[in-house]
């Protein structure tokens, strides 16, 4: 579940990019940073997540596990090469296909997140931030805190994108309708899929093992 969740999340980011309606909030943040730091996306992803990893190690190591490191070292590169493959397969997607990419991307990223969060073998360093605030600091429910952190990522991503010389007309590609939808609904959707899919899968697996 952990491996499948992480890899699914990586591919979903590539699908978001193909939709060109904006990426998920954290990737919006990453896109903003990438305009300021001109290195490969995969390497930059590792660096940023290493910083967030330090945050988790300080405040709650429970959320650091094998899935965290799979996410840290593989997600950026899987996203990068998945995107290149999709571009090769569909070099000029139509508006209808882009809308399908958007819907599929949203569903897949939320299902993937629910899988590896429920597996409890570590989560992404970004997911850990909201989980620590909800479960360790007791600030509020996860789904609401996730909305707040997602909105902050989008705002910071756009600011850094513009500061790095990004064109105003290109802003919708990193903070478009897809970004807005995920910023406000990704937290609740992850919780929904965790309850109705991931926890049931994990429960059935445990019963079978017993």
C-alpha positions in Angstrom: 0.0 0.0 0.0 2.8 2.4 0.8 4.8 1.8 -2.4 1.6 1.8 -4.5 0.4 5.0 -2.9 3.7 6.9 -3.4 4.1 5.8 -7.0 0.5 6.6 -7.8 1.0 10.0 -6.4 4.0 10.6 -8.5 2.2 9.6 -11.7 -0.8 11.8 -10.7 1.4 14.9 -10.6 2.5 14.1 -14.2 -1.2 13.8 -15.2 -1.9 17.1 -13.5 0.9 18.7 -15.6 -0.7 17.2 -18.8 -4.0 18.8 -17.9 -2.3 22.2 -17.6 -5.1 23.5 -15.3 -2.7 23.9 -12.5 -0.9 21.2 -10.4 -1.6 20.1 -6.8 -0.8 22.7 -4.1 2.6 21.3 -3.1 3.7 20.9 -6.7 2.6 24.5 -7.2 5.0 25.5 -4.4 7.7 23.4 -6.0 7.1 25.0 -9.4 7.5 28.4 -7.8 10.8 27.4 -6.2 12.1 25.8 -9.5 11.9 29.2 -11.2 14.3 30.6 -8.6 16.6 27.6 -8.4 17.5 26.3 -11.9 18.2 22.6 -11.2 16.4 19.5 -12.2 12.9 19.0 -10.7 13.9 15.6 -9.2 17.0 16.9 -7.4 15.1 20.0 -6.2 12.3 17.8 -4.9 14.8 15.8 -2.8 16.3 19.0 -1.3 13.0 20.6 -0.3 11.7 17.4 1.2 15.0 17.0 3.1 14.2 20.3 4.8 10.6 19.1 5.6 12.1 15.8 6.8 14.1 17.7 9.5 10.8 19.3 10.7 9.2 15.9 11.1 12.3 14.4 12.9 12.1 17.2 15.4 8.4 17.2 16.2 7.1 13.7 15.5 9.2 10.8 14.1 6.2 8.5 14.0 5.4 9.8 10.5 8.8 9.0 9.1 9.1 5.5 7.6 10.0 3.6 4.5 7.3 5.3 2.5 8.8 8.7 3.5 12.1 7.8 1.9 10.5 6.2 -1.2 8.6 9.4 -1.6 11.7 11.5 -0.9 14.1 9.8 -3.4 11.7 8.5 -6.1 8.6 10.7 -6.4 10.3 13.6 -8.1 12.1 11.4 -10.7 9.0 9.2 -11.3 7.0 12.4 -11.9 9.7 13.8 -14.2 9.9 10.7 -16.4 6.1 10.0 -16.3 5.5 13.5 -17.6 8.0 13.0 -20.5 6.3 9.7 -21.4 2.8 11.3 -21.4 4.1 14.1 -23.5 5.5 11.6 -26.0 2.2 9.7 -26.0 -0.1 12.7 -26.2 2.0 15.7 -27.5 -1.0 18.0 -28.0 -4.0 17.0 -25.8 -7.4 18.4 -26.7 -9.4 20.4 -24.2 -11.6 17.4 -23.5 -8.6 15.2 -22.9 -7.1 17.8 -20.6 -10.3 17.9 -18.6 -10.2 14.1 -18.3 -6.5 14.3 -17.2 -7.6 16.8 -14.5 -10.4 14.6 -13.1 -8.2 11.5 -13.2 -5.3 13.3 -11.6 -7.4 14.6 -8.7 -8.9 11.1 -8.0 -5.6 9.3 -8.3 -3.6 11.6 -6.1 -6.2 11.5 -3.3 -6.5 7.7 -3.5 -2.7 7.3 -3.5 -2.3 9.6 -0.5 -5.0 7.7 1.4 -3.2 4.4 0.7 0.2 5.3 2.1 -1.2 7.4 5.0 -3.4 4.5 6.1 -0.5 1.9 5.6 1.2 3.9 8.4 4.7 3.1 7.2 5.6 6.8 6.8 4.1 9.6 4.8 5.5 12.3 2.6 7.3 15.0 4.4 4.6 17.5 3.3 1.7 15.3 4.4 3.5 14.9 7.8 3.2 18.7 8.4 -0.6 18.7 8.5 -0.7 15.3 10.3 1.6 16.6 13.1 -0.4 19.8 13.4 -3.6 17.8 13.7 -2.6 14.8 15.8 0.4 16.0 17.8 -0.3 19.7 18.3 -4.2 19.2 18.3 -4.7 22.4 16.4 -7.8 21.0 14.5 -9.0 18.3 12.2 -6.7 17.1 9.5 -8.9 18.0 6.6 -9.2 21.6 7.7 -5.5 22.0 8.5 -4.7 20.4 5.1 -6.8 23.1 3.4 -4.8 25.8 5.2 -1.4 24.4 4.3 -2.5 23.8 0.7 -3.7 27.4 0.3 -0.4 28.7 1.8 1.6 26.5 -0.7 -0.4 27.9 -3.7 0.1 31.5 -2.6 3.8 31.1 -2.0 4.2 29.2 -5.2 2.7 32.0 -7.3 4.8 34.6 -5.5 8.0 32.8 -6.1 7.0 32.0 -9.7 6.5 35.7 -10.4 9.7 36.7 -8.5 11.6 34.2 -10.6 10.6 35.9 -13.8 7.5 33.7 -14.6 5.1 35.2 -17.1 1.6 36.2 -15.7 -0.1 34.3 -18.5 1.7 31.2 -17.4 0.4 31.3 -13.8 -2.7 29.2 -14.5 -0.4 26.3 -15.4 0.9 26.1 -11.8 -2.1 27.6 -10.0 -5.2 27.0 -12.1 -8.7 25.5 -11.5 -7.1 22.2 -10.7 -4.9 23.7 -8.0 -7.9 25.5 -6.4 -10.0 22.3 -6.4 -7.2 20.3 -4.8 -6.4 23.0 -2.3 -9.9 23.1 -0.9 -11.0 19.5 -1.4 -7.9 17.3 -1.3 -7.9 17.0 2.5 -11.6 15.9 2.7 -11.2 13.6 -0.3 -8.1 11.9 1.3 -10.2 11.3 4.4 -13.1 10.0 2.3 -10.9 7.5 0.4 -9.1 6.5 3.6 -12.4 5.6 5.2 -14.0 3.9 2.3 -11.1 2.3 0.5 -7.7 2.2 2.2 -8.8 1.2 5.7 -11.1 -1.5 4.3 -8.2 -2.9 2.2 -5.9 -2.8 5.2 -8.6 -4.4 7.4 -9.2 -7.2 4.9 -5.5 -7.8 4.6 -5.0 -8.2 8.3 -8.0 -10.5 8.6 -6.6 -12.7 5.8 -3.2 -12.8 7.4 -4.7 -13.9 10.7 
